[in-house]
């Protein structure tokens, strides 16, 4: 479910610019990258979902929860990295409700981290929605 289409808007602007300026080779490279990225991301998602489903069917609830929490941790970190890399004007258009929801989940269920640096990075990511409000 998309909360907004900021990224799609930027992609369409880039595609339009590359087409208008005759940079068809660059446009093709961009399309190839995006397609390969989609395939790899979807393949990874399929693998994780199948593992979770198998664990659940086998009654391995804790293992399934742990795997999903690891994926959630990764998603939180990727969101924070991407958010920090973009400019302030674009940041204002992005919704960080998912980070707030993840923060609540991690608190309620006392999610544990395998490494201290991961915990530190996740806690830093969870500060981003509050920083956005105060800026």
N, CA, C and O atoms as CSV, one atom per row, in Angstrom:
chain,resi,resn,atom,element,x,y,z
A,1,UNK,N,N,0.853,-1.179,0.000
A,1,UNK,CA,C,0.000,0.000,0.000
A,1,UNK,C,C,0.901,1.247,0.000
A,1,UNK,O,O,1.777,1.378,0.855
A,2,UNK,N,N,0.691,2.135,-0.933
A,2,UNK,CA,C,1.470,3.359,-1.030
A,2,UNK,C,C,0.766,4.476,-0.272
A,2,UNK,O,O,-0.430,4.706,-0.446
A,3,UNK,N,N,1.528,5.164,0.570
A,3,UNK,CA,C,0.971,6.308,1.287
A,3,UNK,C,C,1.095,7.573,0.444
A,3,UNK,O,O,0.288,8.495,0.568
A,4,UNK,N,N,2.108,7.608,-0.409
A,4,UNK,CA,C,2.293,8.725,-1.320
A,4,UNK,C,C,3.145,8.245,-2.483
A,4,UNK,O,O,3.702,7.148,-2.442
A,5,UNK,N,N,3.243,9.053,-3.502
A,5,UNK,CA,C,3.982,8.645,-4.690
A,5,UNK,C,C,5.156,9.567,-4.971
A,5,UNK,O,O,5.446,9.857,-6.131
A,6,UNK,N,N,5.835,10.031,-3.935
A,6,UNK,CA,C,6.967,10.940,-4.096
A,6,UNK,C,C,8.044,10.302,-4.958
A,6,UNK,O,O,8.551,10.942,-5.879
A,7,UNK,N,N,8.399,9.065,-4.682
A,7,UNK,CA,C,9.450,8.394,-5.441
A,7,UNK,C,C,9.039,8.199,-6.900
A,7,UNK,O,O,9.845,8.400,-7.808
A,8,UNK,N,N,7.794,7.810,-7.120
A,8,UNK,CA,C,7.308,7.622,-8.490
A,8,UNK,C,C,7.329,8.942,-9.242
A,8,UNK,O,O,7.715,8.987,-10.410
A,9,UNK,N,N,6.918,10.015,-8.583
A,9,UNK,CA,C,6.956,11.340,-9.216
A,9,UNK,C,C,8.373,11.700,-9.649
A,9,UNK,O,O,8.580,12.192,-10.758
A,10,UNK,N,N,9.336,11.457,-8.785
A,10,UNK,CA,C,10.743,11.757,-9.116
A,10,UNK,C,C,11.237,10.885,-10.266
A,10,UNK,O,O,11.966,11.356,-11.138
A,11,UNK,N,N,10.844,9.628,-10.267
A,11,UNK,CA,C,11.249,8.726,-11.339
A,11,UNK,C,C,10.662,9.169,-12.676
A,11,UNK,O,O,11.353,9.158,-13.694
A,12,UNK,N,N,9.403,9.556,-12.672
A,12,UNK,CA,C,8.773,10.026,-13.907
A,12,UNK,C,C,9.448,11.290,-14.426
A,12,UNK,O,O,9.640,11.445,-15.632
A,13,UNK,N,N,9.807,12.189,-13.518
A,13,UNK,CA,C,10.528,13.400,-13.931
A,13,UNK,C,C,11.875,13.055,-14.546
A,13,UNK,O,O,12.272,13.643,-15.552
A,14,UNK,N,N,12.580,12.100,-13.940
A,14,UNK,CA,C,13.869,11.685,-14.476
A,14,UNK,C,C,13.699,11.050,-15.858
A,14,UNK,O,O,14.438,11.370,-16.790
A,15,UNK,N,N,12.730,10.159,-15.981
A,15,UNK,CA,C,12.480,9.524,-17.285
A,15,UNK,C,C,12.136,10.542,-18.352
A,15,UNK,O,O,12.624,10.452,-19.479
A,16,UNK,N,N,11.304,11.508,-18.011
A,16,UNK,CA,C,10.928,12.563,-18.956
A,16,UNK,C,C,12.152,13.380,-19.366
A,16,UNK,O,O,12.335,13.686,-20.544
A,17,UNK,N,N,12.980,13.726,-18.394
A,17,UNK,CA,C,14.189,14.506,-18.680
A,17,UNK,C,C,15.137,13.731,-19.594
A,17,UNK,O,O,15.658,14.278,-20.565
A,18,UNK,N,N,15.356,12.460,-19.278
A,18,UNK,CA,C,16.262,11.657,-20.104
A,18,UNK,C,C,15.729,11.497,-21.525
A,18,UNK,O,O,16.505,11.501,-22.480
A,19,UNK,N,N,14.429,11.359,-21.672
A,19,UNK,CA,C,13.819,11.229,-23.000
A,19,UNK,C,C,13.938,12.539,-23.770
A,19,UNK,O,O,14.334,12.549,-24.935
A,20,UNK,N,N,13.593,13.643,-23.111
A,20,UNK,CA,C,13.625,14.948,-23.776
A,20,UNK,C,C,15.028,15.363,-24.183
A,20,UNK,O,O,15.201,16.073,-25.174
A,21,UNK,N,N,16.032,14.928,-23.428
A,21,UNK,CA,C,17.411,15.309,-23.741
A,21,UNK,C,C,18.118,14.258,-24.593
A,21,UNK,O,O,19.321,14.351,-24.838
A,22,UNK,N,N,17.362,13.261,-25.039
A,22,UNK,CA,C,17.915,12.274,-25.950
A,22,UNK,C,C,18.892,11.294,-25.309
A,22,UNK,O,O,19.709,10.692,-26.006
A,23,UNK,N,N,18.818,11.133,-24.024
A,23,UNK,CA,C,19.736,10.242,-23.316
A,23,UNK,C,C,19.138,8.841,-23.211
A,23,UNK,O,O,18.911,8.317,-22.121
A,24,UNK,N,N,18.893,8.257,-24.378
A,24,UNK,CA,C,18.205,6.960,-24.414
A,24,UNK,C,C,19.056,5.837,-23.827
A,24,UNK,O,O,18.509,4.910,-23.230
A,25,UNK,N,N,20.374,5.895,-23.980
A,25,UNK,CA,C,21.233,4.868,-23.383
A,25,UNK,C,C,21.145,4.921,-21.861
A,25,UNK,O,O,21.072,3.885,-21.200
A,26,UNK,N,N,21.152,6.119,-21.316
A,26,UNK,CA,C,21.036,6.277,-19.866
A,26,UNK,C,C,19.663,5.803,-19.390
A,26,UNK,O,O,19.545,5.147,-18.354
A,27,UNK,N,N,18.643,6.139,-20.151
A,27,UNK,CA,C,17.289,5.703,-19.807
A,27,UNK,C,C,17.191,4.175,-19.822
A,27,UNK,O,O,16.560,3.578,-18.950
A,28,UNK,N,N,17.819,3.553,-20.816
A,28,UNK,CA,C,17.815,2.091,-20.879
A,28,UNK,C,C,18.561,1.484,-19.686
A,28,UNK,O,O,18.108,0.497,-19.108
A,29,UNK,N,N,19.700,2.072,-19.320
A,29,UNK,CA,C,20.444,1.595,-18.150
A,29,UNK,C,C,19.607,1.735,-16.878
A,29,UNK,O,O,19.597,0.842,-16.031
A,30,UNK,N,N,18.913,2.850,-16.755
A,30,UNK,CA,C,18.054,3.070,-15.596
A,30,UNK,C,C,16.932,2.035,-15.552
A,30,UNK,O,O,16.648,1.467,-14.497
A,31,UNK,N,N,16.300,1.793,-16.691
A,31,UNK,CA,C,15.241,0.787,-16.760
A,31,UNK,C,C,15.761,-0.608,-16.425
A,31,UNK,O,O,15.095,-1.374,-15.728
A,32,UNK,N,N,16.953,-0.933,-16.923
A,32,UNK,CA,C,17.555,-2.236,-16.611
A,32,UNK,C,C,17.827,-2.361,-15.118
A,32,UNK,O,O,17.534,-3.391,-14.510
A,33,UNK,N,N,18.387,-1.310,-14.533
A,33,UNK,CA,C,18.661,-1.320,-13.093
A,33,UNK,C,C,17.370,-1.521,-12.299
A,33,UNK,O,O,17.306,-2.362,-11.402
A,34,UNK,N,N,16.352,-0.742,-12.638
A,34,UNK,CA,C,15.097,-0.835,-11.887
A,34,UNK,C,C,14.468,-2.220,-12.023
A,34,UNK,O,O,13.952,-2.770,-11.051
A,35,UNK,N,N,14.514,-2.774,-13.219
A,35,UNK,CA,C,13.935,-4.103,-13.428
A,35,UNK,C,C,14.706,-5.165,-12.651
A,35,UNK,O,O,14.104,-6.014,-11.994
A,36,UNK,N,N,16.023,-5.122,-12.723
A,36,UNK,CA,C,16.846,-6.092,-11.982
A,36,UNK,C,C,16.639,-5.931,-10.480
A,36,UNK,O,O,16.580,-6.920,-9.750
A,37,UNK,N,N,16.530,-4.702,-10.024
A,37,UNK,CA,C,16.305,-4.433,-8.606
A,37,UNK,C,C,14.961,-4.997,-8.152
A,37,UNK,O,O,14.853,-5.570,-7.068
A,38,UNK,N,N,13.936,-4.828,-8.993
A,38,UNK,CA,C,12.616,-5.387,-8.677
A,38,UNK,C,C,12.658,-6.909,-8.590
A,38,UNK,O,O,12.094,-7.503,-7.671
A,39,UNK,N,N,13.333,-7.536,-9.556
A,39,UNK,CA,C,13.417,-9.000,-9.568
A,39,UNK,C,C,14.145,-9.496,-8.321
A,39,UNK,O,O,13.680,-10.421,-7.654
A,40,UNK,N,N,15.283,-8.882,-8.009
A,40,UNK,CA,C,16.047,-9.327,-6.847
A,40,UNK,C,C,15.279,-9.089,-5.546
A,40,UNK,O,O,15.257,-9.953,-4.669
A,41,UNK,N,N,14.655,-7.924,-5.424
A,41,UNK,CA,C,13.893,-7.622,-4.216
A,41,UNK,C,C,12.707,-8.553,-4.053
A,41,UNK,O,O,12.461,-9.064,-2.960
A,42,UNK,N,N,11.974,-8.776,-5.126
A,42,UNK,CA,C,10.815,-9.667,-5.071
A,42,UNK,C,C,11.234,-11.103,-4.785
A,42,UNK,O,O,10.567,-11.803,-4.023
A,43,UNK,N,N,12.321,-11.542,-5.385
A,43,UNK,CA,C,12.816,-12.901,-5.140
A,43,UNK,C,C,13.194,-13.076,-3.671
A,43,UNK,O,O,12.900,-14.106,-3.065
A,44,UNK,N,N,13.839,-12.077,-3.114
A,44,UNK,CA,C,14.202,-12.116,-1.693
A,44,UNK,C,C,12.940,-12.157,-0.830
A,44,UNK,O,O,12.864,-12.929,0.127
A,45,UNK,N,N,11.959,-11.332,-1.166
A,45,UNK,CA,C,10.702,-11.314,-0.412
A,45,UNK,C,C,10.000,-12.671,-0.483
A,45,UNK,O,O,9.476,-13.152,0.522
A,46,UNK,N,N,9.990,-13.278,-1.649
A,46,UNK,CA,C,9.370,-14.591,-1.810
A,46,UNK,C,C,10.060,-15.605,-0.899
A,46,UNK,O,O,9.395,-16.378,-0.209
A,47,UNK,N,N,11.391,-15.602,-0.900
A,47,UNK,CA,C,12.155,-16.538,-0.076
A,47,UNK,C,C,11.821,-16.371,1.400
A,47,UNK,O,O,11.595,-17.358,2.100
A,48,UNK,N,N,11.791,-15.142,1.873
A,48,UNK,CA,C,11.491,-14.883,3.284
A,48,UNK,C,C,10.063,-15.296,3.619
A,48,UNK,O,O,9.822,-15.938,4.642
A,49,UNK,N,N,9.123,-14.931,2.764
A,49,UNK,CA,C,7.720,-15.271,3.031
A,49,UNK,C,C,7.506,-16.781,3.051
A,49,UNK,O,O,6.763,-17.292,3.889
A,50,UNK,N,N,8.144,-17.484,2.145
A,50,UNK,CA,C,8.030,-18.940,2.138
A,50,UNK,C,C,8.606,-19.542,3.413
A,50,UNK,O,O,8.036,-20.475,3.978
A,51,UNK,N,N,9.730,-19.009,3.861
A,51,UNK,CA,C,10.340,-19.501,5.110
A,51,UNK,C,C,9.407,-19.262,6.286
A,51,UNK,O,O,9.225,-20.146,7.123
A,52,UNK,N,N,8.818,-18.085,6.356
A,52,UNK,CA,C,7.888,-17.773,7.448
A,52,UNK,C,C,6.670,-18.691,7.383
A,52,UNK,O,O,6.249,-19.236,8.404
A,53,UNK,N,N,6.109,-18.863,6.202
A,53,UNK,CA,C,4.940,-19.733,6.056
A,53,UNK,C,C,5.258,-21.177,6.451
A,53,UNK,O,O,4.462,-21.830,7.125
A,54,UNK,N,N,6.417,-21.669,6.030
A,54,UNK,CA,C,6.808,-23.035,6.402
A,54,UNK,C,C,6.964,-23.165,7.918
A,54,UNK,O,O,6.513,-24.141,8.520
A,55,UNK,N,N,7.611,-22.163,8.525
A,55,UNK,CA,C,7.774,-22.176,9.983
A,55,UNK,C,C,6.419,-22.167,10.679
A,55,UNK,O,O,6.206,-22.905,11.640
A,56,UNK,N,N,5.507,-21.335,10.195
A,56,UNK,CA,C,4.182,-21.264,10.815
A,56,UNK,C,C,3.427,-22.587,10.662
A,56,UNK,O,O,2.815,-23.068,11.615
A,57,UNK,N,N,3.473,-23.168,9.475
A,57,UNK,CA,C,2.798,-24.451,9.250
A,57,UNK,C,C,3.405,-25.558,10.112
A,57,UNK,O,O,2.712,-26.497,10.504
A,58,UNK,N,N,4.684,-25.446,10.401
A,58,UNK,CA,C,5.360,-26.453,11.225
A,58,UNK,C,C,5.207,-26.160,12.720
A,58,UNK,O,O,5.732,-26.895,13.557
A,59,UNK,N,N,4.490,-25.088,13.050
A,59,UNK,CA,C,4.300,-24.741,14.460
A,59,UNK,C,C,5.472,-24.006,15.068
A,59,UNK,O,O,5.561,-23.888,16.291
A,60,UNK,N,N,6.368,-23.514,14.246
A,60,UNK,CA,C,7.563,-22.808,14.724
A,60,UNK,C,C,7.298,-21.300,14.769
A,60,UNK,O,O,7.935,-20.521,14.060
A,61,UNK,N,N,6.365,-20.919,15.601
A,61,UNK,CA,C,5.913,-19.529,15.658
A,61,UNK,C,C,7.042,-18.575,16.031
A,61,UNK,O,O,7.200,-17.526,15.406
A,62,UNK,N,N,7.825,-18.929,17.042
A,62,UNK,CA,C,8.908,-18.037,17.476
A,62,UNK,C,C,9.939,-17.813,16.372
A,62,UNK,O,O,10.449,-16.704,16.215
A,63,UNK,N,N,10.244,-18.850,15.614
A,63,UNK,CA,C,11.197,-18.719,14.515
A,63,UNK,C,C,10.650,-17.786,13.438
A,63,UNK,O,O,11.378,-16.956,12.895
A,64,UNK,N,N,9.359,-17.932,13.136
A,64,UNK,CA,C,8.726,-17.075,12.131
A,64,UNK,C,C,8.729,-15.622,12.585
A,64,UNK,O,O,9.041,-14.719,11.808
A,65,UNK,N,N,8.378,-15.405,13.851
A,65,UNK,CA,C,8.384,-14.040,14.387
A,65,UNK,C,C,9.783,-13.457,14.329
A,65,UNK,O,O,9.955,-12.305,13.930
A,66,UNK,N,N,10.782,-14.228,14.717
A,66,UNK,CA,C,12.166,-13.737,14.699
A,66,UNK,C,C,12.595,-13.347,13.284
A,66,UNK,O,O,13.243,-12.319,13.087
A,67,UNK,N,N,12.235,-14.159,12.317
A,67,UNK,CA,C,12.610,-13.858,10.934
A,67,UNK,C,C,11.938,-12.572,10.448
A,67,UNK,O,O,12.578,-11.736,9.811
A,68,UNK,N,N,10.671,-12.421,10.745
A,68,UNK,CA,C,9.959,-11.206,10.333
A,68,UNK,C,C,10.539,-9.982,11.055
A,68,UNK,O,O,10.666,-8.916,10.453
A,69,UNK,N,N,10.885,-10.125,12.318
A,69,UNK,CA,C,11.478,-9.005,13.054
A,69,UNK,C,C,12.843,-8.623,12.479
A,69,UNK,O,O,13.193,-7.443,12.452
A,70,UNK,N,N,13.609,-9.603,12.023
A,70,UNK,CA,C,14.888,-9.289,11.361
A,70,UNK,C,C,14.637,-8.507,10.077
A,70,UNK,O,O,15.342,-7.541,9.781
A,71,UNK,N,N,13.634,-8.927,9.321
A,71,UNK,CA,C,13.281,-8.213,8.091
A,71,UNK,C,C,12.797,-6.802,8.405
A,71,UNK,O,O,13.149,-5.848,7.712
A,72,UNK,N,N,11.999,-6.678,9.440
A,72,UNK,CA,C,11.504,-5.366,9.857
A,72,UNK,C,C,12.670,-4.459,10.273
A,72,UNK,O,O,12.694,-3.276,9.932
A,73,UNK,N,N,13.619,-5.013,10.998
A,73,UNK,CA,C,14.808,-4.251,11.392
A,73,UNK,C,C,15.541,-3.745,10.157
A,73,UNK,O,O,15.938,-2.582,10.096
A,74,UNK,N,N,15.718,-4.615,9.181
A,74,UNK,CA,C,16.382,-4.235,7.937
A,74,UNK,C,C,15.609,-3.131,7.218
A,74,UNK,O,O,16.207,-2.174,6.727
A,75,UNK,N,N,14.299,-3.260,7.157
A,75,UNK,CA,C,13.468,-2.248,6.500
A,75,UNK,C,C,13.565,-0.893,7.210
A,75,UNK,O,O,13.609,0.152,6.562
A,76,UNK,N,N,13.597,-0.920,8.540
A,76,UNK,CA,C,13.741,0.316,9.316
A,76,UNK,C,C,15.067,0.990,8.976
A,76,UNK,O,O,15.112,2.203,8.769
A,77,UNK,N,N,16.136,0.218,8.919
A,77,UNK,CA,C,17.455,0.790,8.637
A,77,UNK,C,C,17.542,1.331,7.215
A,77,UNK,O,O,18.110,2.401,6.996
A,78,UNK,N,N,16.990,0.612,6.252
A,78,UNK,CA,C,17.002,1.082,4.860
A,78,UNK,C,C,16.182,2.362,4.725
A,78,UNK,O,O,16.584,3.284,4.015
A,79,UNK,N,N,15.038,2.424,5.400
A,79,UNK,CA,C,14.210,3.630,5.378
A,79,UNK,C,C,14.989,4.818,5.923
A,79,UNK,O,O,14.961,5.901,5.339
A,80,UNK,N,N,15.672,4.625,7.022
A,80,UNK,CA,C,16.443,5.708,7.636
A,80,UNK,C,C,17.589,6.160,6.731
A,80,UNK,O,O,17.835,7.358,6.586
A,81,UNK,N,N,18.276,5.219,6.135
A,81,UNK,CA,C,19.392,5.566,5.242
A,81,UNK,C,C,18.878,6.389,4.062
A,81,UNK,O,O,19.439,7.435,3.736
A,82,UNK,N,N,17.815,5.913,3.428
A,82,UNK,CA,C,17.253,6.642,2.287
A,82,UNK,C,C,16.762,8.019,2.674
A,82,UNK,O,O,16.988,8.992,1.954
A,83,UNK,N,N,16.097,8.103,3.797
A,83,UNK,CA,C,15.545,9.384,4.264
A,83,UNK,C,C,16.668,10.383,4.528
A,83,UNK,O,O,16.547,11.558,4.181
A,84,UNK,N,N,17.741,9.930,5.130
A,84,UNK,CA,C,18.865,10.829,5.446
A,84,UNK,C,C,19.601,11.299,4.194
A,84,UNK,O,O,20.253,12.343,4.217
A,85,UNK,N,N,19.504,10.551,3.116
A,85,UNK,CA,C,20.230,10.894,1.881
A,85,UNK,C,C,19.521,11.941,1.027
A,85,UNK,O,O,20.145,12.545,0.155
A,86,UNK,N,N,18.252,12.162,1.260
A,86,UNK,CA,C,17.522,13.085,0.390
A,86,UNK,C,C,17.471,14.480,0.993
A,86,UNK,O,O,17.691,14.664,2.190
A,87,UNK,N,N,17.176,15.455,0.146
A,87,UNK,CA,C,17.113,16.841,0.573
A,87,UNK,C,C,15.901,17.146,1.438
A,87,UNK,O,O,14.927,16.395,1.463
A,88,UNK,N,N,15.985,18.260,2.142
A,88,UNK,CA,C,14.940,18.665,3.087
A,88,UNK,C,C,13.584,18.855,2.412
A,88,UNK,O,O,12.553,18.494,2.980
A,89,UNK,N,N,13.578,19.414,1.214
A,89,UNK,CA,C,12.286,19.660,0.552
A,89,UNK,C,C,11.566,18.350,0.233
A,89,UNK,O,O,10.343,18.268,0.347
A,90,UNK,N,N,12.312,17.344,-0.160
A,90,UNK,CA,C,11.706,16.044,-0.442
A,90,UNK,C,C,11.330,15.319,0.850
A,90,UNK,O,O,10.322,14.615,0.900
A,91,UNK,N,N,12.134,15.491,1.882
A,91,UNK,CA,C,11.819,14.877,3.177
A,91,UNK,C,C,10.438,15.304,3.672
A,91,UNK,O,O,9.703,14.503,4.250
A,92,UNK,N,N,10.097,16.556,3.442
A,92,UNK,CA,C,8.816,17.068,3.926
A,92,UNK,C,C,7.627,16.382,3.263
A,92,UNK,O,O,6.523,16.383,3.808
A,93,UNK,N,N,7.847,15.802,2.103
A,93,UNK,CA,C,6.766,15.140,1.375
A,93,UNK,C,C,6.592,13.679,1.774
A,93,UNK,O,O,5.605,13.044,1.401
A,94,UNK,N,N,7.544,13.149,2.528
A,94,UNK,CA,C,7.510,11.732,2.867
A,94,UNK,C,C,6.874,11.499,4.237
A,94,UNK,O,O,7.074,12.273,5.173
A,95,UNK,N,N,6.125,10.443,4.327
A,95,UNK,CA,C,5.425,10.069,5.551
A,95,UNK,C,C,6.260,9.033,6.313
A,95,UNK,O,O,6.630,7.994,5.765
A,96,UNK,N,N,6.547,9.331,7.570
A,96,UNK,CA,C,7.335,8.415,8.387
A,96,UNK,C,C,6.478,7.671,9.411
A,96,UNK,O,O,6.983,7.211,10.436
A,97,UNK,N,N,5.193,7.557,9.130
A,97,UNK,CA,C,4.295,6.847,10.047
A,97,UNK,C,C,4.749,5.402,10.256
A,97,UNK,O,O,4.602,4.860,11.351
A,98,UNK,N,N,5.294,4.782,9.223
A,98,UNK,CA,C,5.742,3.400,9.349
A,98,UNK,C,C,6.844,3.270,10.396
A,98,UNK,O,O,6.890,2.282,11.129
A,99,UNK,N,N,7.734,4.264,10.469
A,99,UNK,CA,C,8.774,4.218,11.498
A,99,UNK,C,C,8.172,4.360,12.892
A,99,UNK,O,O,8.616,3.699,13.830
A,100,UNK,N,N,7.170,5.211,13.031
A,100,UNK,CA,C,6.499,5.344,14.335
A,100,UNK,C,C,5.817,4.030,14.724
A,100,UNK,O,O,5.882,3.613,15.880
A,101,UNK,N,N,5.172,3.388,13.768
A,101,UNK,CA,C,4.510,2.111,14.043
A,101,UNK,C,C,5.526,1.034,14.403
A,101,UNK,O,O,5.300,0.241,15.317
A,102,UNK,N,N,6.641,1.008,13.686
A,102,UNK,CA,C,7.693,0.031,13.988
A,102,UNK,C,C,8.263,0.283,15.381
A,102,UNK,O,O,8.508,-0.657,16.138
A,103,UNK,N,N,8.473,1.551,15.715
A,103,UNK,CA,C,8.989,1.896,17.048
A,103,UNK,C,C,8.044,1.362,18.127
A,103,UNK,O,O,8.493,0.773,19.110
A,104,UNK,N,N,6.755,1.565,17.946
A,104,UNK,CA,C,5.777,1.064,18.918
A,104,UNK,C,C,5.846,-0.455,19.030
A,104,UNK,O,O,5.809,-1.001,20.133
A,105,UNK,N,N,5.943,-1.131,17.901
A,105,UNK,CA,C,6.033,-2.592,17.905
A,105,UNK,C,C,7.270,-3.046,18.677
A,105,UNK,O,O,7.184,-3.930,19.529
A,106,UNK,N,N,8.416,-2.444,18.379
A,106,UNK,CA,C,9.673,-2.839,19.019
A,106,UNK,C,C,9.605,-2.638,20.532
A,106,UNK,O,O,10.172,-3.424,21.292
A,107,UNK,N,N,8.910,-1.586,20.968
A,107,UNK,CA,C,8.768,-1.324,22.404
A,107,UNK,C,C,7.827,-2.343,23.038
A,107,UNK,O,O,8.163,-2.960,24.049
A,108,UNK,N,N,6.654,-2.517,22.447
A,108,UNK,CA,C,5.637,-3.418,23.015
A,108,UNK,C,C,6.163,-4.851,23.110
A,108,UNK,O,O,5.956,-5.521,24.121
A,109,UNK,N,N,6.838,-5.319,22.067
A,109,UNK,CA,C,7.276,-6.708,22.026
A,109,UNK,C,C,8.738,-6.899,22.425
A,109,UNK,O,O,9.285,-7.996,22.313
A,110,UNK,N,N,9.362,-5.820,22.892
A,110,UNK,CA,C,10.735,-5.878,23.406
A,110,UNK,C,C,11.663,-6.642,22.461
A,110,UNK,O,O,12.315,-7.608,22.856
A,111,UNK,N,N,11.708,-6.196,21.222
A,111,UNK,CA,C,12.522,-6.837,20.193
A,111,UNK,C,C,13.998,-6.731,20.578
A,111,UNK,O,O,14.486,-5.662,20.943
A,112,UNK,N,N,14.689,-7.854,20.490
A,112,UNK,CA,C,16.113,-7.934,20.830
A,112,UNK,C,C,16.945,-7.842,19.555
A,112,UNK,O,O,16.501,-8.232,18.476
A,113,UNK,N,N,18.153,-7.323,19.701
A,113,UNK,CA,C,19.069,-7.166,18.574
A,113,UNK,C,C,20.278,-8.066,18.765
A,113,UNK,O,O,20.743,-8.270,19.886
A,114,UNK,N,N,20.781,-8.599,17.666
A,114,UNK,CA,C,21.949,-9.479,17.737
A,114,UNK,C,C,23.226,-8.699,17.993
A,114,UNK,O,O,24.174,-9.225,18.577
A,115,UNK,N,N,23.255,-7.435,17.555
A,115,UNK,CA,C,24.462,-6.610,17.712
A,115,UNK,C,C,24.081,-5.259,18.307
A,115,UNK,O,O,23.019,-4.710,18.013
A,116,UNK,N,N,24.973,-4.736,19.150
A,116,UNK,CA,C,24.733,-3.431,19.781
A,116,UNK,C,C,24.661,-2.318,18.739
A,116,UNK,O,O,23.873,-1.384,18.887
A,117,UNK,N,N,25.469,-2.406,17.694
A,117,UNK,CA,C,25.460,-1.350,16.669
A,117,UNK,C,C,24.151,-1.344,15.889
A,117,UNK,O,O,23.699,-0.292,15.436
A,118,UNK,N,N,23.543,-2.515,15.732
A,118,UNK,CA,C,22.239,-2.570,15.077
A,118,UNK,C,C,21.191,-1.883,15.937
A,118,UNK,O,O,20.371,-1.112,15.439
A,119,UNK,N,N,21.226,-2.169,17.221
A,119,UNK,CA,C,20.282,-1.523,18.145
A,119,UNK,C,C,20.450,-0.004,18.109
A,119,UNK,O,O,19.464,0.732,18.068
A,120,UNK,N,N,21.690,0.458,18.124
A,120,UNK,CA,C,21.967,1.897,18.091
A,120,UNK,C,C,21.435,2.529,16.800
A,120,UNK,O,O,20.846,3.610,16.829
A,121,UNK,N,N,21.647,1.853,15.680
A,121,UNK,CA,C,21.172,2.379,14.393
A,121,UNK,C,C,19.647,2.413,14.329
A,121,UNK,O,O,19.066,3.371,13.820
A,122,UNK,N,N,19.002,1.371,14.843
A,122,UNK,CA,C,17.539,1.326,14.841
A,122,UNK,C,C,16.976,2.420,15.746
A,122,UNK,O,O,16.023,3.105,15.373
A,123,UNK,N,N,17.552,2.585,16.914
A,123,UNK,CA,C,17.084,3.639,17.823
A,123,UNK,C,C,17.255,5.016,17.192
A,123,UNK,O,O,16.416,5.896,17.383
A,124,UNK,N,N,18.339,5.206,16.440
A,124,UNK,CA,C,18.528,6.459,15.707
A,124,UNK,C,C,17.469,6.651,14.639
A,124,UNK,O,O,16.970,7.759,14.440
A,125,UNK,N,N,17.129,5.581,13.960
A,125,UNK,CA,C,16.084,5.642,12.924
A,125,UNK,C,C,14.742,6.018,13.533
A,125,UNK,O,O,13.965,6.764,12.937
A,126,UNK,N,N,14.479,5.498,14.722
A,126,UNK,CA,C,13.200,5.772,15.378
A,126,UNK,C,C,13.064,7.216,15.832
A,126,UNK,O,O,11.964,7.654,16.169
A,127,UNK,N,N,14.153,7.956,15.848
A,127,UNK,CA,C,14.098,9.391,16.207
A,127,UNK,C,C,13.688,10.268,15.020
A,127,UNK,O,O,13.261,11.408,15.206
A,128,UNK,N,N,13.817,9.743,13.819
A,128,UNK,CA,C,13.560,10.548,12.619
A,128,UNK,C,C,12.157,11.146,12.557
A,128,UNK,O,O,12.034,12.325,12.225
A,129,UNK,N,N,11.092,10.403,12.858
A,129,UNK,CA,C,9.759,11.027,12.788
A,129,UNK,C,C,9.617,12.218,13.739
A,129,UNK,O,O,8.961,13.204,13.403
A,130,UNK,N,N,10.222,12.130,14.912
A,130,UNK,CA,C,10.136,13.229,15.873
A,130,UNK,C,C,10.971,14.422,15.422
A,130,UNK,O,O,10.579,15.570,15.632
A,131,UNK,N,N,12.112,14.159,14.809
A,131,UNK,CA,C,12.968,15.231,14.280
A,131,UNK,C,C,12.249,15.970,13.168
A,131,UNK,O,O,12.351,17.192,13.054
A,132,UNK,N,N,11.524,15.227,12.354
A,132,UNK,CA,C,10.787,15.834,11.234
A,132,UNK,C,C,9.743,16.808,11.757
A,132,UNK,O,O,9.558,17.885,11.190
A,133,UNK,N,N,9.069,16.443,12.820
A,133,UNK,CA,C,8.020,17.278,13.398
A,133,UNK,C,C,8.581,18.579,13.953
A,133,UNK,O,O,7.962,19.634,13.818
A,134,UNK,N,N,9.757,18.505,14.579
A,134,UNK,CA,C,10.330,19.683,15.236
A,134,UNK,C,C,11.052,20.603,14.270
A,134,UNK,O,O,11.378,21.734,14.630
A,135,UNK,N,N,11.310,20.148,13.051
A,135,UNK,CA,C,12.042,21.003,12.091
A,135,UNK,C,C,11.122,21.826,11.260
A,135,UNK,O,O,11.576,22.592,10.411
